[in-house]
C-alpha cells in the first residue's frame, strides 16, 4: 500500500517537472491574424473629413462620421 502511494506521488512530481518543458518544445508561435482589415491604414482622415464638410455645405446636408481601427 505504501509503495502504491509513493509511486503515485513520484509520478505526480515527475509530471509536474516535465510539463513546463513541453511548452518550450513546441516553440513560441506567433498568433496569426486572419481577420480582414476593415479600415484603410493609408487613408488621410483629416482630408476625408474636410472634403465631407465641403460637400455637405454645398449640398446643404449633414455629415455622419464613422471611425474605427483595425484592432
N, CA, C and O of each residue as an XYZ file, in Angstrom:
284
protein
N       0.821     -1.186      0.000
C       0.000      0.000      0.000
C       0.867      1.252      0.000
O       0.593      2.210     -0.723
N       1.926      1.234      0.827
C       2.827      2.385      0.896
C       3.556      2.559     -0.433
O       3.777      3.682     -0.884
N       3.925      1.449     -1.051
C       4.611      1.506     -2.335
C       3.707      2.129     -3.397
O       4.168      2.911     -4.229
N       2.424      1.783     -3.367
C       1.474      2.317     -4.340
C       1.306      3.829     -4.147
O       1.265      4.568     -5.131
N       1.209      4.294     -2.912
C       1.062      5.723     -2.637
C       2.320      6.487     -3.025
O       2.237      7.570     -3.604
N       3.474      5.933     -2.711
C       4.721      6.633     -3.021
C       4.969      6.666     -4.524
O       5.516      7.641     -5.038
N       4.572      5.606     -5.236
C       4.756      5.622     -6.690
C       3.800      6.625     -7.337
O       4.158      7.262     -8.329
N       2.599      6.773     -6.794
C       1.670      7.785     -7.306
C       2.176      9.192     -7.057
O       2.054     10.069     -7.913
N       2.743      9.402     -5.883
C       3.314     10.706     -5.547
C       4.519     11.008     -6.436
O       4.689     12.136     -6.899
N       5.351     10.000     -6.669
C       6.519     10.160     -7.527
C       6.099     10.477     -8.961
O       6.718     11.312     -9.621
N       5.065      9.821     -9.433
C       4.544     10.086    -10.774
C       4.019     11.515    -10.881
O       4.217     12.169    -11.905
N       3.362     11.998     -9.854
C       2.871     13.370     -9.829
C       4.023     14.364     -9.886
O       3.966     15.332    -10.645
N       5.053     14.141     -9.106
C       6.216     15.036     -9.082
C       6.914     15.055    -10.442
O       7.278     16.121    -10.938
N       7.096     13.903    -11.034
C       7.761     13.825    -12.343
C       6.940     14.541    -13.406
O       7.494     15.265    -14.233
N       5.622     14.345    -13.394
C       4.782     15.003    -14.400
C       4.790     16.517    -14.232
O       4.729     17.246    -15.222
N       4.864     17.000    -13.000
C       4.938     18.445    -12.774
C       6.275     19.017    -13.229
O       6.333     20.149    -13.709
N       7.331     18.257    -13.084
C       8.647     18.727    -13.510
C       8.802     18.716    -15.029
O       9.506     19.558    -15.585
N       8.162     17.787    -15.689
C       8.302     17.642    -17.137
C       7.353     18.564    -17.897
O       7.705     19.024    -18.983
N       6.185     18.845    -17.378
C       5.168     19.592    -18.125
C       5.579     21.009    -18.522
O       5.213     21.413    -19.625
N       6.306     21.805    -17.728
C       6.705     23.130    -18.206
C       7.649     23.063    -19.401
O       7.654     23.976    -20.227
N       8.432     22.025    -19.509
C       9.354     21.888    -20.630
C       8.662     21.568    -21.935
O       9.217     21.831    -23.001
N       7.486     21.018    -21.884
C       6.781     20.659    -23.106
C       6.356     21.882    -23.895
O       6.355     21.841    -25.125
N       5.998     22.958    -23.236
C       5.578     24.149    -23.964
C       6.745     24.765    -24.714
O       6.547     25.341    -25.784
N       7.963     24.658    -24.182
C       9.118     25.203    -24.882
C       9.513     24.323    -26.063
O      10.147     24.803    -27.003
N       9.150     23.053    -26.030
C       9.446     22.177    -27.152
C       8.609     22.533    -28.371
O       9.053     22.359    -29.506
N       7.412     23.024    -28.142
C       6.541     23.394    -29.248
C       7.004     24.664    -29.935
O       6.684     24.884    -31.103
N       7.737     25.489    -29.248
C       8.207     26.744    -29.825
C       7.177     27.831    -29.619
O       5.981     27.566    -29.500
N       7.657     29.042    -29.580
C       6.762     30.185    -29.396
C       6.160     30.548    -30.745
O       6.835     31.115    -31.604
N       4.913     30.224    -30.921
C       4.237     30.508    -32.180
C       3.540     31.852    -32.084
O       2.840     32.132    -31.111
N       3.735     32.679    -33.096
C       3.067     33.965    -33.152
C       1.621     33.744    -33.594
O       1.365     32.972    -34.518
N       0.682     34.415    -32.942
C      -0.710     34.270    -33.374
C      -0.899     34.887    -34.757
O      -0.389     35.970    -35.044
N      -1.626     34.192    -35.589
C      -1.881     34.708    -36.930
C      -3.234     35.396    -36.938
O      -4.231     34.850    -36.465
N      -3.251     36.589    -37.479
C      -4.484     37.366    -37.549
C      -5.107     37.149    -38.919
O      -4.611     37.666    -39.920
N      -6.183     36.392    -38.964
C      -6.820     36.075    -40.235
C      -8.023     36.962    -40.516
O      -8.700     36.804    -41.532
N      -8.284     37.900    -39.603
C      -9.422     38.785    -39.821
C      -9.102     39.792    -40.918
O      -7.963     40.247    -41.017
N     -10.089     40.150    -41.749
C      -9.832     41.137    -42.800
C      -9.644     42.528    -42.205
O     -10.236     42.862    -41.179
N      -8.819     43.330    -42.858
C      -8.598     44.712    -42.440
C      -9.756     45.555    -42.980
O      -9.884     45.736    -44.191
N     -10.591     46.064    -42.088
C     -11.773     46.809    -42.496
C     -11.467     48.253    -42.863
O     -12.157     48.845    -43.694
N     -10.442     48.817    -42.251
C     -10.153     50.233    -42.441
C      -8.834     50.406    -43.181
O      -7.871     49.674    -42.952
N      -8.813     51.396    -44.078
C      -7.631     51.700    -44.866
C      -6.593     52.376    -43.978
O      -6.854     53.444    -43.425
N      -5.425     51.768    -43.838
C      -4.392     52.330    -42.966
C      -3.673     53.509    -43.608
O      -3.031     54.291    -42.906
N      -3.765     53.653    -44.923
C      -3.093     54.752    -45.615
C      -4.015     55.957    -45.804
O      -3.592     56.970    -46.362
N      -5.248     55.866    -45.355
C      -6.211     56.959    -45.563
C      -5.853     58.167    -44.699
O      -5.380     58.027    -43.571
N      -6.091     59.359    -45.257
C      -5.873     60.613    -44.525
C      -7.224     61.059    -43.975
O      -8.038     61.638    -44.695
N      -7.448     60.788    -42.707
C      -8.742     61.072    -42.085
C      -9.088     62.546    -42.062
O     -10.242     62.913    -42.286
N      -8.108     63.399    -41.796
C      -8.369     64.845    -41.748
C      -8.823     65.363    -43.104
O      -9.725     66.197    -43.182
N      -8.204     64.875    -44.170
C      -8.594     65.301    -45.517
C      -9.990     64.785    -45.857
O     -10.791     65.508    -46.450
N     -10.280     63.555    -45.490
C     -11.601     62.995    -45.775
C     -12.697     63.775    -45.057
O     -13.760     64.020    -45.628
N     -12.444     64.168    -43.807
C     -13.437     64.941    -43.056
C     -13.607     66.322    -43.669
O     -14.731     66.805    -43.807
N     -12.497     66.965    -44.042
C     -12.568     68.296    -44.664
C     -13.334     68.236    -45.978
O     -14.144     69.119    -46.261
N     -13.091     67.209    -46.782
C     -13.819     67.050    -48.046
C     -15.306     66.811    -47.794
O     -16.151     67.349    -48.510
N     -15.627     66.014    -46.787
C     -17.030     65.737    -46.470
C     -17.742     67.002    -46.007
O     -18.897     67.228    -46.369
N     -17.069     67.829    -45.211
C     -17.669     69.092    -44.751
C     -17.918     70.014    -45.936
O     -18.971     70.646    -46.027
N     -16.961     70.088    -46.830
C     -17.097     70.949    -48.016
C     -18.292     70.517    -48.870
O     -19.097     71.350    -49.289
N     -18.400     69.223    -49.121
C     -19.509     68.702    -49.932
C     -20.839     68.909    -49.217
O     -21.828     69.284    -49.847
N     -20.872     68.669    -47.908
C     -22.112     68.817    -47.143
C     -22.589     70.267    -47.137
O     -23.792     70.519    -47.210
N     -21.671     71.216    -47.053
C     -22.061     72.634    -47.079
C     -22.644     73.023    -48.423
O     -23.638     73.747    -48.479
N     -22.043     72.555    -49.505
C     -22.551     72.925    -50.830
C     -23.898     72.265    -51.121
O     -24.724     72.837    -51.832
N     -24.124     71.077    -50.582
C     -25.375     70.364    -50.843
C     -26.412     70.588    -49.748
O     -27.550     70.137    -49.875
N     -26.033     71.277    -48.677
C     -26.971     71.533    -47.589
C     -27.341     70.269    -46.819
O     -28.482     70.109    -46.385
N     -26.391     69.392    -46.656
C     -26.647     68.117    -45.974
C     -25.824     68.010    -44.699
O     -24.942     68.827    -44.435
N     -26.126     67.002    -43.929
C     -25.381     66.721    -42.704
C     -24.341     65.641    -42.969
O     -24.349     64.972    -44.002
N     -23.444     65.496    -41.994
C     -22.364     64.513    -42.122
C     -22.539     63.444    -41.048
O     -22.816     63.743    -39.887
N     -22.372     62.209    -41.458
C     -22.294     61.107    -40.498
C     -20.831     60.690    -40.449
O     -20.261     60.256    -41.450
N     -20.238     60.829    -39.281
C     -18.828     60.493    -39.109
C     -18.720     59.119    -38.461
O     -19.175     58.907    -37.337
N     -18.114     58.203    -39.185
C     -17.898     56.844    -38.681
C     -16.393     56.617    -38.628
O     -15.696     56.804    -39.625
N     -15.895     56.214    -37.466
C     -14.462     55.963    -37.359
C     -14.213     54.675    -36.600
O     -15.052     54.212    -35.827
N     -13.062     54.121    -36.834
C     -12.700     52.871    -36.179
C     -11.244     52.559    -36.439
O     -10.500     53.395    -36.952
N     -10.845     51.369    -36.088
C      -9.456     50.953    -36.270
C      -9.396     49.444    -36.459
O     -10.307     48.717    -36.060
N      -8.334     48.994    -37.061
C      -8.079     47.557    -37.218
C      -7.387     47.052    -35.964
O      -6.167     47.163    -35.850
N      -8.136     46.504    -35.027
C      -7.579     46.054    -33.752
C      -7.161     44.643    -33.866
O      -6.663     44.066    -32.898
